[in-house]
Amino acid sequence: MRIAMIFECLTEFQRDLKQLLKRFRSIEEDLETLKKYLITCPSAFPPTSFLLNNLNSNQEIIKIKKFACKALKGKGSNSGIRIIYAFHKDEQKIVFIELYFKGDKASEDRDRIIKYYGKK
């Protein structure tokens, strides 16, 4: 019997989502579609997503580069929306860490990731 996947969000992720919702109205619906995909394929799957290295973390920290956002017409999966999450394999849990638009910032907030997922 397969254990159901648990999804959680950091408070900072919720703030990221709230900000992006103002510009990309479909993003909540797009995230629900992503969750359905992650239930069956939670680990990194290049070129759609990949592991972030050099973070000194016990969890798989994954960056999704190809996120389909309906609000970005004509962009499809190359929308520029990026999602960072931690996959807790043993618990079958995904924690969303960061959500950002590549046009606003070049890369993920490594300090945020280390704050929550760096080794103590």
Jmol script that loads the backbone (N, CA, C; Angstrom):
load data "model"
ATOM      1  N   MET A   1       0.835  -1.192   0.000  1.00  0.00           N
ATOM      2  CA  MET A   1       0.000   0.000   0.000  1.00  0.00           C
ATOM      3  C   MET A   1       0.879   1.254   0.000  1.00  0.00           C
ATOM      4  N   ARG A   2       0.575   2.182  -0.885  1.00  0.00           N
ATOM      5  CA  ARG A   2       1.364   3.401  -1.010  1.00  0.00           C
ATOM      6  C   ARG A   2       0.883   4.460  -0.021  1.00  0.00           C
ATOM      7  N   ILE A   3       1.828   5.082   0.660  1.00  0.00           N
ATOM      8  CA  ILE A   3       1.522   6.149   1.609  1.00  0.00           C
ATOM      9  C   ILE A   3       1.247   7.427   0.818  1.00  0.00           C
ATOM     10  N   ALA A   4       0.237   8.178   1.237  1.00  0.00           N
ATOM     11  CA  ALA A   4      -0.101   9.437   0.570  1.00  0.00           C
ATOM     12  C   ALA A   4       1.003  10.470   0.796  1.00  0.00           C
ATOM     13  N   MET A   5       1.223  11.293  -0.202  1.00  0.00           N
ATOM     14  CA  MET A   5       2.219  12.360  -0.102  1.00  0.00           C
ATOM     15  C   MET A   5       1.644  13.506   0.729  1.00  0.00           C
ATOM     16  N   ILE A   6       2.456  14.038   1.612  1.00  0.00           N
ATOM     17  CA  ILE A   6       2.073  15.179   2.438  1.00  0.00           C
ATOM     18  C   ILE A   6       2.730  16.420   1.830  1.00  0.00           C
ATOM     19  N   PHE A   7       1.968  17.505   1.705  1.00  0.00           N
ATOM     20  CA  PHE A   7       2.505  18.754   1.178  1.00  0.00           C
ATOM     21  C   PHE A   7       2.412  19.830   2.242  1.00  0.00           C
ATOM     22  N   GLU A   8       3.518  20.550   2.424  1.00  0.00           N
ATOM     23  CA  GLU A   8       3.573  21.677   3.353  1.00  0.00           C
ATOM     24  C   GLU A   8       4.272  22.840   2.666  1.00  0.00           C
ATOM     25  N   CYS A   9       4.076  24.034   3.222  1.00  0.00           N
ATOM     26  CA  CYS A   9       4.721  25.238   2.675  1.00  0.00           C
ATOM     27  C   CYS A   9       5.340  26.026   3.818  1.00  0.00           C
ATOM     28  N   LEU A  10       6.533  26.551   3.584  1.00  0.00           N
ATOM     29  CA  LEU A  10       7.116  27.485   4.540  1.00  0.00           C
ATOM     30  C   LEU A  10       6.318  28.783   4.497  1.00  0.00           C
ATOM     31  N   THR A  11       6.358  29.541   5.579  1.00  0.00           N
ATOM     32  CA  THR A  11       5.689  30.839   5.630  1.00  0.00           C
ATOM     33  C   THR A  11       6.209  31.748   4.514  1.00  0.00           C
ATOM     34  N   GLU A  12       7.507  31.692   4.265  1.00  0.00           N
ATOM     35  CA  GLU A  12       8.094  32.517   3.200  1.00  0.00           C
ATOM     36  C   GLU A  12       7.549  32.116   1.829  1.00  0.00           C
ATOM     37  N   PHE A  13       7.317  30.828   1.625  1.00  0.00           N
ATOM     38  CA  PHE A  13       6.738  30.363   0.365  1.00  0.00           C
ATOM     39  C   PHE A  13       5.338  30.950   0.191  1.00  0.00           C
ATOM     40  N   GLN A  14       4.563  30.961   1.265  1.00  0.00           N
ATOM     41  CA  GLN A  14       3.211  31.537   1.214  1.00  0.00           C
ATOM     42  C   GLN A  14       3.265  33.011   0.820  1.00  0.00           C
ATOM     43  N   ARG A  15       4.253  33.732   1.337  1.00  0.00           N
ATOM     44  CA  ARG A  15       4.423  35.149   0.964  1.00  0.00           C
ATOM     45  C   ARG A  15       4.799  35.276  -0.510  1.00  0.00           C
ATOM     46  N   ASP A  16       5.716  34.405  -0.963  1.00  0.00           N
ATOM     47  CA  ASP A  16       6.101  34.403  -2.383  1.00  0.00           C
ATOM     48  C   ASP A  16       4.866  34.188  -3.255  1.00  0.00           C
ATOM     49  N   LEU A  17       4.046  33.211  -2.872  1.00  0.00           N
ATOM     50  CA  LEU A  17       2.847  32.878  -3.629  1.00  0.00           C
ATOM     51  C   LEU A  17       1.880  34.057  -3.675  1.00  0.00           C
ATOM     52  N   LYS A  18       1.680  34.682  -2.552  1.00  0.00           N
ATOM     53  CA  LYS A  18       0.766  35.831  -2.476  1.00  0.00           C
ATOM     54  C   LYS A  18       1.222  36.951  -3.411  1.00  0.00           C
ATOM     55  N   GLN A  19       2.522  37.205  -3.436  1.00  0.00           N
ATOM     56  CA  GLN A  19       3.057  38.253  -4.313  1.00  0.00           C
ATOM     57  C   GLN A  19       2.883  37.898  -5.789  1.00  0.00           C
ATOM     58  N   LEU A  20       3.193  36.663  -6.150  1.00  0.00           N
ATOM     59  CA  LEU A  20       3.102  36.253  -7.553  1.00  0.00           C
ATOM     60  C   LEU A  20       1.658  36.115  -8.037  1.00  0.00           C
ATOM     61  N   LEU A  21       0.734  35.836  -7.120  1.00  0.00           N
ATOM     62  CA  LEU A  21      -0.676  35.727  -7.484  1.00  0.00           C
ATOM     63  C   LEU A  21      -1.224  37.030  -8.058  1.00  0.00           C
ATOM     64  N   LYS A  22      -0.657  38.145  -7.626  1.00  0.00           N
ATOM     65  CA  LYS A  22      -1.093  39.448  -8.136  1.00  0.00           C
ATOM     66  C   LYS A  22      -0.823  39.571  -9.628  1.00  0.00           C
ATOM     67  N   ARG A  23       0.241  38.937 -10.101  1.00  0.00           N
ATOM     68  CA  ARG A  23       0.641  39.025 -11.509  1.00  0.00           C
ATOM     69  C   ARG A  23       0.234  37.809 -12.323  1.00  0.00           C
ATOM     70  N   PHE A  24       0.225  36.638 -11.691  1.00  0.00           N
ATOM     71  CA  PHE A  24      -0.042  35.387 -12.392  1.00  0.00           C
ATOM     72  C   PHE A  24      -1.213  34.684 -11.712  1.00  0.00           C
ATOM     73  N   ARG A  25      -2.418  35.002 -12.132  1.00  0.00           N
ATOM     74  CA  ARG A  25      -3.635  34.569 -11.442  1.00  0.00           C
ATOM     75  C   ARG A  25      -3.861  33.055 -11.435  1.00  0.00           C
ATOM     76  N   SER A  26      -3.235  32.345 -12.356  1.00  0.00           N
ATOM     77  CA  SER A  26      -3.464  30.891 -12.434  1.00  0.00           C
ATOM     78  C   SER A  26      -2.503  30.092 -11.556  1.00  0.00           C
ATOM     79  N   ILE A  27      -1.632  30.748 -10.842  1.00  0.00           N
ATOM     80  CA  ILE A  27      -0.535  30.032 -10.187  1.00  0.00           C
ATOM     81  C   ILE A  27      -1.003  29.037  -9.119  1.00  0.00           C
ATOM     82  N   GLU A  28      -2.088  29.331  -8.399  1.00  0.00           N
ATOM     83  CA  GLU A  28      -2.587  28.360  -7.412  1.00  0.00           C
ATOM     84  C   GLU A  28      -3.071  27.090  -8.107  1.00  0.00           C
ATOM     85  N   GLU A  29      -3.815  27.247  -9.183  1.00  0.00           N
ATOM     86  CA  GLU A  29      -4.289  26.099  -9.959  1.00  0.00           C
ATOM     87  C   GLU A  29      -3.101  25.338 -10.559  1.00  0.00           C
ATOM     88  N   ASP A  30      -2.115  26.071 -11.036  1.00  0.00           N
ATOM     89  CA  ASP A  30      -0.920  25.444 -11.606  1.00  0.00           C
ATOM     90  C   ASP A  30      -0.165  24.641 -10.546  1.00  0.00           C
ATOM     91  N   LEU A  31      -0.138  25.142  -9.314  1.00  0.00           N
ATOM     92  CA  LEU A  31       0.513  24.416  -8.210  1.00  0.00           C
ATOM     93  C   LEU A  31      -0.229  23.120  -7.885  1.00  0.00           C
ATOM     94  N   GLU A  32      -1.541  23.139  -7.955  1.00  0.00           N
ATOM     95  CA  GLU A  32      -2.310  21.920  -7.707  1.00  0.00           C
ATOM     96  C   GLU A  32      -1.991  20.864  -8.765  1.00  0.00           C
ATOM     97  N   THR A  33      -1.839  21.289 -10.012  1.00  0.00           N
ATOM     98  CA  THR A  33      -1.452  20.371 -11.084  1.00  0.00           C
ATOM     99  C   THR A  33      -0.066  19.794 -10.798  1.00  0.00           C
ATOM    100  N   LEU A  34       0.840  20.658 -10.346  1.00  0.00           N
ATOM    101  CA  LEU A  34       2.192  20.209 -10.003  1.00  0.00           C
ATOM    102  C   LEU A  34       2.153  19.168  -8.883  1.00  0.00           C
ATOM    103  N   LYS A  35       1.341  19.389  -7.872  1.00  0.00           N
ATOM    104  CA  LYS A  35       1.249  18.444  -6.752  1.00  0.00           C
ATOM    105  C   LYS A  35       0.835  17.063  -7.242  1.00  0.00           C
ATOM    106  N   LYS A  36      -0.111  17.009  -8.162  1.00  0.00           N
ATOM    107  CA  LYS A  36      -0.546  15.718  -8.716  1.00  0.00           C
ATOM    108  C   LYS A  36       0.626  15.002  -9.391  1.00  0.00           C
ATOM    109  N   TYR A  37       1.463  15.779 -10.080  1.00  0.00           N
ATOM    110  CA  TYR A  37       2.652  15.205 -10.730  1.00  0.00           C
ATOM    111  C   TYR A  37       3.662  14.718  -9.685  1.00  0.00           C
ATOM    112  N   LEU A  38       3.872  15.521  -8.643  1.00  0.00           N
ATOM    113  CA  LEU A  38       4.874  15.189  -7.626  1.00  0.00           C
ATOM    114  C   LEU A  38       4.500  13.961  -6.799  1.00  0.00           C
ATOM    115  N   ILE A  39       3.225  13.640  -6.717  1.00  0.00           N
ATOM    116  CA  ILE A  39       2.808  12.435  -6.000  1.00  0.00           C
ATOM    117  C   ILE A  39       3.433  11.204  -6.641  1.00  0.00           C
ATOM    118  N   THR A  40       3.524  11.205  -7.966  1.00  0.00           N
ATOM    119  CA  THR A  40       4.075  10.042  -8.669  1.00  0.00           C
ATOM    120  C   THR A  40       5.571  10.167  -8.949  1.00  0.00           C
ATOM    121  N   CYS A  41       6.082  11.387  -9.013  1.00  0.00           N
ATOM    122  CA  CYS A  41       7.492  11.600  -9.363  1.00  0.00           C
ATOM    123  C   CYS A  41       8.085  12.722  -8.507  1.00  0.00           C
ATOM    124  N   PRO A  42       8.311  12.467  -7.209  1.00  0.00           N
ATOM    125  CA  PRO A  42       8.767  13.531  -6.309  1.00  0.00           C
ATOM    126  C   PRO A  42      10.251  13.882  -6.396  1.00  0.00           C
ATOM    127  N   SER A  43      11.071  12.979  -6.900  1.00  0.00           N
ATOM    128  CA  SER A  43      12.513  13.252  -6.980  1.00  0.00           C
ATOM    129  C   SER A  43      12.843  14.077  -8.215  1.00  0.00           C
ATOM    130  N   ALA A  44      14.062  14.564  -8.268  1.00  0.00           N
ATOM    131  CA  ALA A  44      14.514  15.360  -9.411  1.00  0.00           C
ATOM    132  C   ALA A  44      14.412  14.549 -10.696  1.00  0.00           C
ATOM    133  N   PHE A  45      14.002  15.209 -11.753  1.00  0.00           N
ATOM    134  CA  PHE A  45      13.812  14.557 -13.039  1.00  0.00           C
ATOM    135  C   PHE A  45      14.280  15.504 -14.144  1.00  0.00           C
ATOM    136  N   PRO A  46      15.614  15.544 -14.387  1.00  0.00           N
ATOM    137  CA  PRO A  46      16.141  16.442 -15.422  1.00  0.00           C
ATOM    138  C   PRO A  46      15.505  16.160 -16.781  1.00  0.00           C
ATOM    139  N   PRO A  47      15.278  17.143 -17.621  1.00  0.00           N
ATOM    140  CA  PRO A  47      15.604  18.565 -17.474  1.00  0.00           C
ATOM    141  C   PRO A  47      14.509  19.386 -16.810  1.00  0.00           C
ATOM    142  N   THR A  48      13.426  18.737 -16.375  1.00  0.00           N
ATOM    143  CA  THR A  48      12.327  19.459 -15.735  1.00  0.00           C
ATOM    144  C   THR A  48      12.730  19.999 -14.369  1.00  0.00           C
ATOM    145  N   SER A  49      13.426  19.174 -13.610  1.00  0.00           N
ATOM    146  CA  SER A  49      13.859  19.567 -12.270  1.00  0.00           C
ATOM    147  C   SER A  49      15.203  18.909 -11.966  1.00  0.00           C
ATOM    148  N   PHE A  50      15.904  19.475 -11.005  1.00  0.00           N
ATOM    149  CA  PHE A  50      17.209  18.908 -10.653  1.00  0.00           C
ATOM    150  C   PHE A  50      17.545  19.181  -9.191  1.00  0.00           C
ATOM    151  N   LEU A  51      18.437  18.352  -8.650  1.00  0.00           N
ATOM    152  CA  LEU A  51      18.902  18.517  -7.271  1.00  0.00           C
ATOM    153  C   LEU A  51      19.797  19.743  -7.159  1.00  0.00           C
ATOM    154  N   LEU A  52      19.610  20.497  -6.092  1.00  0.00           N
ATOM    155  CA  LEU A  52      20.519  21.604  -5.802  1.00  0.00           C
ATOM    156  C   LEU A  52      21.660  21.041  -4.961  1.00  0.00           C
ATOM    157  N   ASN A  53      22.860  21.285  -5.402  1.00  0.00           N
ATOM    158  CA  ASN A  53      24.042  20.742  -4.730  1.00  0.00           C
ATOM    159  C   ASN A  53      24.671  21.753  -3.783  1.00  0.00           C
ATOM    160  N   ASN A  54      25.634  21.282  -3.016  1.00  0.00           N
ATOM    161  CA  ASN A  54      26.435  22.102  -2.100  1.00  0.00           C
ATOM    162  C   ASN A  54      25.591  22.815  -1.045  1.00  0.00           C
ATOM    163  N   LEU A  55      24.555  22.152  -0.572  1.00  0.00           N
ATOM    164  CA  LEU A  55      23.705  22.746   0.461  1.00  0.00           C
ATOM    165  C   LEU A  55      23.898  22.090   1.820  1.00  0.00           C
ATOM    166  N   ASN A  56      24.628  20.971   1.854  1.00  0.00           N
ATOM    167  CA  ASN A  56      24.890  20.273   3.112  1.00  0.00           C
ATOM    168  C   ASN A  56      23.572  19.950   3.840  1.00  0.00           C
ATOM    169  N   SER A  57      22.649  19.337   3.117  1.00  0.00           N
ATOM    170  CA  SER A  57      21.341  19.016   3.663  1.00  0.00           C
ATOM    171  C   SER A  57      21.121  17.504   3.691  1.00  0.00           C
ATOM    172  N   ASN A  58      20.312  17.064   4.650  1.00  0.00           N
ATOM    173  CA  ASN A  58      19.955  15.646   4.730  1.00  0.00           C
ATOM    174  C   ASN A  58      18.807  15.294   3.786  1.00  0.00           C
ATOM    175  N   GLN A  59      18.112  16.289   3.269  1.00  0.00           N
ATOM    176  CA  GLN A  59      16.970  16.075   2.387  1.00  0.00           C
ATOM    177  C   GLN A  59      17.361  16.365   0.941  1.00  0.00           C
ATOM    178  N   GLU A  60      16.560  15.854   0.023  1.00  0.00           N
ATOM    179  CA  GLU A  60      16.727  16.214  -1.384  1.00  0.00           C
ATOM    180  C   GLU A  60      16.115  17.594  -1.573  1.00  0.00           C
ATOM    181  N   ILE A  61      16.929  18.563  -1.961  1.00  0.00           N
ATOM    182  CA  ILE A  61      16.434  19.904  -2.251  1.00  0.00           C
ATOM    183  C   ILE A  61      16.384  20.010  -3.774  1.00  0.00           C
ATOM    184  N   ILE A  62      15.205  20.253  -4.300  1.00  0.00           N
ATOM    185  CA  ILE A  62      14.975  20.178  -5.742  1.00  0.00           C
ATOM    186  C   ILE A  62      14.462  21.499  -6.273  1.00  0.00           C
ATOM    187  N   LYS A  63      14.969  21.863  -7.437  1.00  0.00           N
ATOM    188  CA  LYS A  63      14.539  23.081  -8.132  1.00  0.00           C
ATOM    189  C   LYS A  63      13.801  22.672  -9.400  1.00  0.00           C
ATOM    190  N   ILE A  64      12.586  23.162  -9.532  1.00  0.00           N
ATOM    191  CA  ILE A  64      11.806  22.918 -10.743  1.00  0.00           C
ATOM    192  C   ILE A  64      12.004  24.101 -11.680  1.00  0.00           C
ATOM    193  N   LYS A  65      12.512  23.814 -12.855  1.00  0.00           N
ATOM    194  CA  LYS A  65      12.744  24.865 -13.852  1.00  0.00           C
ATOM    195  C   LYS A  65      11.624  24.937 -14.885  1.00  0.00           C
ATOM    196  N   LYS A  66      11.011  23.812 -15.156  1.00  0.00           N
ATOM    197  CA  LYS A  66       9.976  23.786 -16.188  1.00  0.00           C
ATOM    198  C   LYS A  66       8.612  23.666 -15.527  1.00  0.00           C
ATOM    199  N   PHE A  67       8.097  24.812 -15.108  1.00  0.00           N
ATOM    200  CA  PHE A  67       6.810  24.889 -14.432  1.00  0.00           C
ATOM    201  C   PHE A  67       5.820  25.572 -15.363  1.00  0.00           C
ATOM    202  N   ALA A  68       4.774  24.858 -15.748  1.00  0.00           N
ATOM    203  CA  ALA A  68       3.780  25.411 -16.661  1.00  0.00           C
ATOM    204  C   ALA A  68       2.844  26.347 -15.910  1.00  0.00           C
ATOM    205  N   CYS A  69       2.811  27.602 -16.344  1.00  0.00           N
ATOM    206  CA  CYS A  69       1.936  28.616 -15.745  1.00  0.00           C
ATOM    207  C   CYS A  69       1.000  29.130 -16.833  1.00  0.00           C
ATOM    208  N   LYS A  70      -0.293  28.852 -16.667  1.00  0.00           N
ATOM    209  CA  LYS A  70      -1.275  29.244 -17.680  1.00  0.00           C
ATOM    210  C   LYS A  70      -1.368  30.756 -17.856  1.00  0.00           C
ATOM    211  N   ALA A  71      -1.074  31.503 -16.799  1.00  0.00           N
ATOM    212  CA  ALA A  71      -1.180  32.962 -16.859  1.00  0.00           C
ATOM    213  C   ALA A  71      -0.102  33.588 -17.739  1.00  0.00           C
ATOM    214  N   LEU A  72       0.936  32.832 -18.043  1.00  0.00           N
ATOM    215  CA  LEU A  72       1.998  33.322 -18.923  1.00  0.00           C
ATOM    216  C   LEU A  72       1.750  32.746 -20.313  1.00  0.00           C
ATOM    217  N   LYS A  73       0.915  33.422 -21.048  1.00  0.00           N
ATOM    218  CA  LYS A  73       0.501  32.940 -22.367  1.00  0.00           C
ATOM    219  C   LYS A  73       1.705  32.737 -23.288  1.00  0.00           C
ATOM    220  N   GLY A  74       1.687  31.609 -23.983  1.00  0.00           N
ATOM    221  CA  GLY A  74       2.723  31.330 -24.969  1.00  0.00           C
ATOM    222  C   GLY A  74       4.054  30.880 -24.403  1.00  0.00           C
ATOM    223  N   LYS A  75       4.159  30.804 -23.084  1.00  0.00           N
ATOM    224  CA  LYS A  75       5.437  30.432 -22.468  1.00  0.00           C
ATOM    225  C   LYS A  75       5.486  28.953 -22.086  1.00  0.00           C
ATOM    226  N   GLY A  76       4.316  28.359 -21.853  1.00  0.00           N
ATOM    227  CA  GLY A  76       4.273  26.945 -21.498  1.00  0.00           C
ATOM    228  C   GLY A  76       5.143  26.609 -20.310  1.00  0.00           C
ATOM    229  N   SER A  77       5.882  25.523 -20.420  1.00  0.00           N
ATOM    230  CA  SER A  77       6.705  25.084 -19.296  1.00  0.00           C
ATOM    231  C   SER A  77       7.957  25.932 -19.132  1.00  0.00           C
ATOM    232  N   ASN A  78       8.281  26.755 -20.113  1.00  0.00           N
ATOM    233  CA  ASN A  78       9.436  27.660 -20.001  1.00  0.00           C
ATOM    234  C   ASN A  78       8.990  29.032 -19.488  1.00  0.00           C
ATOM    235  N   SER A  79       8.070  29.030 -18.538  1.00  0.00           N
ATOM    236  CA  SER A  79       7.440  30.255 -18.064  1.00  0.00           C
ATOM    237  C   SER A  79       8.377  31.183 -17.305  1.00  0.00           C
ATOM    238  N   GLY A  80       9.417  30.652 -16.727  1.00  0.00           N
ATOM    239  CA  GLY A  80      10.290  31.479 -15.898  1.00  0.00           C
ATOM    240  C   GLY A  80       9.945  31.385 -14.429  1.00  0.00           C
ATOM    241  N   ILE A  81       8.886  30.672 -14.095  1.00  0.00           N
ATOM    242  CA  ILE A  81       8.540  30.444 -12.686  1.00  0.00           C
ATOM    243  C   ILE A  81       9.422  29.308 -12.175  1.00  0.00           C
ATOM    244  N   ARG A  82      10.011  29.508 -11.013  1.00  0.00           N
ATOM    245  CA  ARG A  82      10.869  28.498 -10.405  1.00  0.00           C
ATOM    246  C   ARG A  82      10.308  28.126  -9.036  1.00  0.00           C
ATOM    247  N   ILE A  83      10.412  26.854  -8.704  1.00  0.00           N
ATOM    248  CA  ILE A  83       9.944  26.356  -7.412  1.00  0.00           C
ATOM    249  C   ILE A  83      11.056  25.530  -6.782  1.00  0.00           C
ATOM    250  N   ILE A  84      11.311  25.790  -5.514  1.00  0.00           N
ATOM    251  CA  ILE A  84      12.293  25.034  -4.750  1.00  0.00           C
ATOM    252  C   ILE A  84      11.532  24.282  -3.653  1.00  0.00           C
ATOM    253  N   TYR A  85      11.827  22.989  -3.529  1.00  0.00           N
ATOM    254  CA  TYR A  85      11.173  22.217  -2.473  1.00  0.00           C
ATOM    255  C   TYR A  85      12.126  21.179  -1.907  1.00  0.00           C
ATOM    256  N   ALA A  86      11.772  20.719  -0.705  1.00  0.00           N
ATOM    257  CA  ALA A  86      12.528  19.651  -0.046  1.00  0.00           C
ATOM    258  C   ALA A  86      11.674  18.393  -0.082  1.00  0.00           C
ATOM    259  N   PHE A  87      12.294  17.299  -0.500  1.00  0.00           N
ATOM    260  CA  PHE A  87      11.601  16.011  -0.516  1.00  0.00           C
ATOM    261  C   PHE A  87      12.121  15.171   0.635  1.00  0.00           C
ATOM    262  N   HIS A  88      11.235  14.879   1.587  1.00  0.00           N
ATOM    263  CA  HIS A  88      11.545  14.026   2.728  1.00  0.00           C
ATOM    264  C   HIS A  88      11.101  12.609   2.350  1.00  0.00           C
ATOM    265  N   LYS A  89      12.021  11.852   1.818  1.00  0.00           N
ATOM    266  CA  LYS A  89      11.698  10.530   1.273  1.00  0.00           C
ATOM    267  C   LYS A  89      11.084   9.595   2.323  1.00  0.00           C
ATOM    268  N   ASP A  90      11.677   9.535   3.501  1.00  0.00           N
ATOM    269  CA  ASP A  90      11.213   8.615   4.542  1.00  0.00           C
ATOM    270  C   ASP A  90       9.785   8.923   5.005  1.00  0.00           C
ATOM    271  N   GLU A  91       9.444  10.205   5.014  1.00  0.00           N
ATOM    272  CA  GLU A  91       8.123  10.627   5.486  1.00  0.00           C
ATOM    273  C   GLU A  91       7.117  10.783   4.346  1.00  0.00           C
ATOM    274  N   GLN A  92       7.593  10.654   3.095  1.00  0.00           N
ATOM    275  CA  GLN A  92       6.747  10.925   1.931  1.00  0.00           C
ATOM    276  C   GLN A  92       6.095  12.300   2.074  1.00  0.00           C
ATOM    277  N   LYS A  93       6.986  13.298   2.245  1.00  0.00           N
ATOM    278  CA  LYS A  93       6.530  14.667   2.471  1.00  0.00           C
ATOM    279  C   LYS A  93       7.328  15.609   1.574  1.00  0.00           C
ATOM    280  N   ILE A  94       6.638  16.603   1.037  1.00  0.00           N
ATOM    281  CA  ILE A  94       7.267  17.658   0.246  1.00  0.00           C
ATOM    282  C   ILE A  94       6.980  18.978   0.942  1.00  0.00           C
ATOM    283  N   VAL A  95       8.037  19.759   1.160  1.00  0.00           N
ATOM    284  CA  VAL A  95       7.897  21.080   1.763  1.00  0.00           C
ATOM    285  C   VAL A  95       8.335  22.109   0.718  1.00  0.00           C
ATOM    286  N   PHE A  96       7.398  22.948   0.312  1.00  0.00           N
ATOM    287  CA  PHE A  96       7.725  24.010  -0.646  1.00  0.00           C
ATOM    288  C   PHE A  96       8.474  25.115   0.084  1.00  0.00           C
ATOM    289  N   ILE A  97       9.640  25.461  -0.451  1.00  0.00           N
ATOM    290  CA  ILE A  97      10.535  26.416   0.194  1.00  0.00           C
ATOM    291  C   ILE A  97      10.446  27.797  -0.440  1.00  0.00           C
ATOM    292  N   GLU A  98      10.495  27.842  -1.769  1.00  0.00           N
ATOM    293  CA  GLU A  98      10.554  29.133  -2.453  1.00  0.00           C
ATOM    294  C   GLU A  98       9.861  29.054  -3.809  1.00  0.00           C
ATOM    295  N   LEU A  99       9.255  30.175  -4.190  1.00  0.00           N
ATOM    296  CA  LEU A  99       8.594  30.339  -5.474  1.00  0.00           C
ATOM    297  C   LEU A  99       8.989  31.713  -5.987  1.00  0.00           C
ATOM    298  N   TYR A 100       9.535  31.768  -7.204  1.00  0.00           N
ATOM    299  CA  TYR A 100       9.922  33.071  -7.730  1.00  0.00           C
ATOM    300  C   TYR A 100       9.851  33.088  -9.253  1.00  0.00           C
ATOM    301  N   PHE A 101       9.793  34.303  -9.776  1.00  0.00           N
ATOM    302  CA  PHE A 101       9.789  34.526 -11.215  1.00  0.00           C
ATOM    303  C   PHE A 101      11.207  34.908 -11.619  1.00  0.00           C
ATOM    304  N   LYS A 102      11.744  34.187 -12.576  1.00  0.00           N
ATOM    305  CA  LYS A 102      13.136  34.386 -12.978  1.00  0.00           C
ATOM    306  C   LYS A 102      13.409  35.813 -13.463  1.00  0.00           C
ATOM    307  N   GLY A 103      12.380  36.469 -13.981  1.00  0.00           N
ATOM    308  CA  GLY A 103      12.535  37.856 -14.406  1.00  0.00           C
ATOM    309  C   GLY A 103      12.762  38.822 -13.246  1.00  0.00           C
ATOM    310  N   ASP A 104      12.403  38.393 -12.034  1.00  0.00           N
ATOM    311  CA  ASP A 104      12.561  39.236 -10.841  1.00  0.00           C
ATOM    312  C   ASP A 104      13.878  38.999 -10.120  1.00  0.00           C
ATOM    313  N   LYS A 105      14.360  37.759 -10.154  1.00  0.00           N
ATOM    314  CA  LYS A 105      15.632  37.448  -9.499  1.00  0.00           C
ATOM    315  C   LYS A 105      16.285  36.275 -10.211  1.00  0.00           C
ATOM    316  N   ALA A 106      17.587  36.260 -10.204  1.00  0.00           N
ATOM    317  CA  ALA A 106      18.349  35.307 -11.016  1.00  0.00           C
ATOM    318  C   ALA A 106      18.325  33.878 -10.487  1.00  0.00           C
ATOM    319  N   SER A 107      18.370  33.717  -9.166  1.00  0.00           N
ATOM    320  CA  SER A 107      18.439  32.349  -8.644  1.00  0.00           C
ATOM    321  C   SER A 107      17.792  32.250  -7.265  1.00  0.00           C
ATOM    322  N   GLU A 108      17.754  31.024  -6.770  1.00  0.00           N
ATOM    323  CA  GLU A 108      17.110  30.730  -5.497  1.00  0.00           C
ATOM    324  C   GLU A 108      17.817  31.403  -4.326  1.00  0.00           C
ATOM    325  N   ASP A 109      17.082  31.521  -3.217  1.00  0.00           N
ATOM    326  CA  ASP A 109      17.596  32.105  -1.983  1.00  0.00           C
ATOM    327  C   ASP A 109      18.263  30.993  -1.173  1.00  0.00           C
ATOM    328  N   ARG A 110      19.549  30.811  -1.389  1.00  0.00           N
ATOM    329  CA  ARG A 110      20.272  29.730  -0.706  1.00  0.00           C
ATOM    330  C   ARG A 110      20.291  29.925   0.809  1.00  0.00           C
ATOM    331  N   ASP A 111      20.281  31.166   1.266  1.00  0.00           N
ATOM    332  CA  ASP A 111      20.248  31.408   2.714  1.00  0.00           C
ATOM    333  C   ASP A 111      18.964  30.857   3.329  1.00  0.00           C
ATOM    334  N   ARG A 112      17.845  31.021   2.623  1.00  0.00           N
ATOM    335  CA  ARG A 112      16.564  30.492   3.114  1.00  0.00           C
ATOM    336  C   ARG A 112      16.619  28.962   3.176  1.00  0.00           C
ATOM    337  N   ILE A 113      17.163  28.361   2.157  1.00  0.00           N
ATOM    338  CA  ILE A 113      17.249  26.896   2.119  1.00  0.00           C
ATOM    339  C   ILE A 113      18.117  26.390   3.267  1.00  0.00           C
ATOM    340  N   ILE A 114      19.267  27.002   3.454  1.00  0.00           N
ATOM    341  CA  ILE A 114      20.183  26.592   4.524  1.00  0.00           C
ATOM    342  C   ILE A 114      19.581  26.843   5.905  1.00  0.00           C
ATOM    343  N   LYS A 115      18.839  27.932   6.036  1.00  0.00           N
ATOM    344  CA  LYS A 115      18.175  28.246   7.313  1.00  0.00           C
ATOM    345  C   LYS A 115      17.294  27.086   7.780  1.00  0.00           C
ATOM    346  N   TYR A 116      16.574  26.479   6.840  1.00  0.00           N
ATOM    347  CA  TYR A 116      15.652  25.398   7.186  1.00  0.00           C
ATOM    348  C   TYR A 116      16.229  23.998   6.995  1.00  0.00           C
ATOM    349  N   TYR A 117      17.159  23.870   6.056  1.00  0.00           N
ATOM    350  CA  TYR A 117      17.612  22.524   5.698  1.00  0.00           C
ATOM    351  C   TYR A 117      19.110  22.297   5.772  1.00  0.00           C
ATOM    352  N   GLY A 118      19.855  23.260   6.272  1.00  0.00           N
ATOM    353  CA  GLY A 118      21.285  23.025   6.467  1.00  0.00           C
ATOM    354  C   GLY A 118      21.484  22.127   7.684  1.00  0.00           C
ATOM    355  N   LYS A 119      22.559  21.362   7.663  1.00  0.00           N
ATOM    356  CA  LYS A 119      22.849  20.475   8.803  1.00  0.00           C
ATOM    357  C   LYS A 119      23.213  21.296  10.010  1.00  0.00           C
ATOM    358  N   LYS A 120      22.756  20.849  11.138  1.00  0.00           N
ATOM    359  CA  LYS A 120      23.028  21.535  12.403  1.00  0.00           C
ATOM    360  C   LYS A 120      24.401  21.159  12.914  1.00  0.00           C
TER     361      LYS A 120
END
end "model"
wireframe off; spacefill off
backbone 0.3
color backbone group
